[in-house]
Amino acid sequence: MQKIGNLGAHALFFLLPFIGVVFTRLVFDNDLWFILNSGRYVTENGFPYTEPFSMHEGLNFVLEQWASDIVYWETYSIFGAEGVLSFVIIMGFFILFLYEKICLFLSGNIAISKILTFFFGIASAPLFFLTRPQVISTFIFMLEVYLLLKYANTNDKKYLYFIPIFSLLIVNFHCALWPMIFILTLPFIATFSARKLTNISDEYLGANFNITPIFVAVVASFFIAFINPYGFKAMAFLFTSYNPNIHSMIGEIKPMALMGNLGSFFFVWLFSGIVLLSKKKMPLYLILLFSGLAFLALLAGRNLFLFYALGTFAFAYGLKNYEPKITKLNWGFLHILPFLIIDLWLLYSCVKSDDIFPLPKIILIYLSLIFISLIAFILCYKKENNLSKTKWLLTVILPFLLIICLTYHNEISAKDYTDEKYKTSIDMLLSKKEPKDIKLFAGFNTGSYPEFRKIKSYIDGRPEIFAPRNSGKDFSYIEEYLSVTGGKTYYRDFVKKYDFNYMLVEEGDGILFVMLPYDKDFILLHEEKDKYGKVYARLYEVKIDE
């Protein structure tokens, strides 16, 4: 096997954190306001069993990601916005590091593992470098796949001991994805069944492993998941929360379209080519893992990150016997130079970007650390022991240097990472009235931020909470919202029903955004505009006479 001193492949790998910074939006995801609000609520009041944030009372409630909410809230309250983003980038480090380890395990080739990790990072970093719980669940699922692969190749049941622990973590950190714990075992169960029930060649089945420990792990994973504040309701959350009529309004829930997701189909085509050209037959469990996750990605765009993160390991095995010419080079300065140029170009691209300028000093410190560490790597790559130490420095110690730098924030940072789109409007409301005196209409896209500011809103970005299957009510508030914004219900009747005294309306609120500027009983208080001057939301005071 090629010696570890393959500079090119390693250099590509250590550019990934840099790429992560470039592709990360460096602002809060809109859903984070609900996450922070929930984390604060749990730390101050305990677990809620009725929905506490909207103006509607008595709605049954499962806080499906309560542990993630606490992690994000405590990070935010202690370290600020940059601390939250640091946490996401650190988790990204570990995801990429583990992805590379799995590719190395399957391919046995250092260069292949690094190159695949490089392209995986470019394709998938925007999907998991987000301030959402999926950055935690992705890492846990990747660990599960790694252990299942190790078991399938060794038949050593010690690799399955942690899978019930992963089940316990997921049901508390991100219970909407809890069924994935079991879905990821299906390719291995199917491969064992194929060995027993069919005449498929052993070349396609891989090493002979026993299915009993996997079944034991699956059963243990099911029962241990009851250790959560909501019991079986959390475990069944995925099945009770999804409604195609309601979720059709969310882009990431919609099925993927061919022309809109050519990248996914590119991977499918590439996989087909690797299977055909591979010098060694690919195990059935890798084929099924790829195909199953690709199918889930086609069903809903939100599953694309799982496909990229967990389904693409088949490429590593397919390239197992491929020796790229890059590994045969005797590396000198001229070979190193292109990677240094790429590094400098990324730094320049980051600094000149209008979206993240002015760049805080702390980000510059982070980028400088990446560049310096790459230079240190180059100086000692020829000595295997030193290389190993440097590798751990870059992948383990450096992320924690990042969070130390980024959390020293308010005094030296001119950048607002929070993207508080409706801050001015809410500040204006709170200057007029106490939160308890405000009856605010805020819709699907606007409701989470006012709720974070402790103003109860009509609705927010959690449509499943306001549907009868979860709320325990016969009436569907989310369908009422769709009826009003779609023009089926007269908006003035709707406003009188709830006696709103303020309306925060944005473009996604349909007929409300179009009609209120022409209704004299809705007094415009403020317009929210983007950096190009386009109005994307308006705040009104309601003066409808009885």
Number of C-alpha atoms within 10 A of each C-alpha: 7 12 11 19 20 20 24 20 21 23 21 19 23 25 20 23 22 18 19 20 21 19 18 18 17 22 19 20 14 19 17 22 23 21 26 23 21 27 25 19 20 17 13 9 9 10 17 17 14 16 18 17 23 21 17 15 10 13 19 18 21 22 25 24 22 25 22 25 28 21 17 27 25 18 20 18 13 11 19 20 22 29 24 29 28 25 23 22 25 22 19 25 22 15 23 25 18 17 26 24 18 25 27 22 19 22 22 19 24 23 27 25 28 26 20 21 28 22 14 18 26 13 16 19 26 17 19 26 24 23 25 21 22 20 22 19 24 21 20 20 23 19 20 23 20 22 20 21 19 19 21 24 14 13 18 13 19 11 19 20 15 15 24 22 16 20 30 23 22 29 32 24 25 22 27 21 19 26 18 16 23 15 13 21 19 17 19 25 16 16 24 21 12 17 17 10 9 8 8 13 11 14 12 18 22 19 15 14 20 15 17 11 18 23 13 14 20 18 13 17 20 18 13 16 23 18 15 20 17 19 13 14 18 26 23 15 22 16 13 16 21 17 13 11 8 15 16 12 14 12 12 14 17 16 16 21 12 11 8 8 13 12 12 19 14 11 18 16 11 13 19 15 13 18 18 13 12 17 13 15 17 21 19 21 24 25 19 19 24 23 19 18 23 23 14 17 21 21 16 16 17 18 20 23 21 23 24 22 24 25 22 25 28 25 26 25 28 25 23 22 15 15 15 12 8 14 20 10 12 10 15 9 8 8 14 14 11 12 17 16 11 13 22 13 12 18 19 11 12 22 18 13 12 10 11 17 12 13 17 17 16 20 18 15 15 21 20 13 17 22 19 12 18 21 14 14 23 19 12 16 20 16 11 13 12 13 21 15 12 20 18 11 14 19 17 15 12 18 24 14 15 22 21 17 19 26 20 15 19 14 6 10 17 13 17 15 18 18 12 14 16 19 14 14 20 18 12 13 20 16 10 11 10 11 17 9 12 17 18 28 24 26 23 21 18 24 27 29 25 26 24 19 15 16 25 25 25 24 26 25 17 17 22 22 23 28 23 19 17 19 21 16 14 9 12 17 20 22 16 15 20 18 15 21 20 15 13 11 14 14 18 14 11 14 17 14 9 13 14 19 18 22 25 27 27 22 14 16 21 15 18 21 17 13 11 19 14 9 10 11 15 19 17 17 15 15 18 19 14 10 6 6 8 10 13 15 21 21 26 22 18 19 13 14 6 4
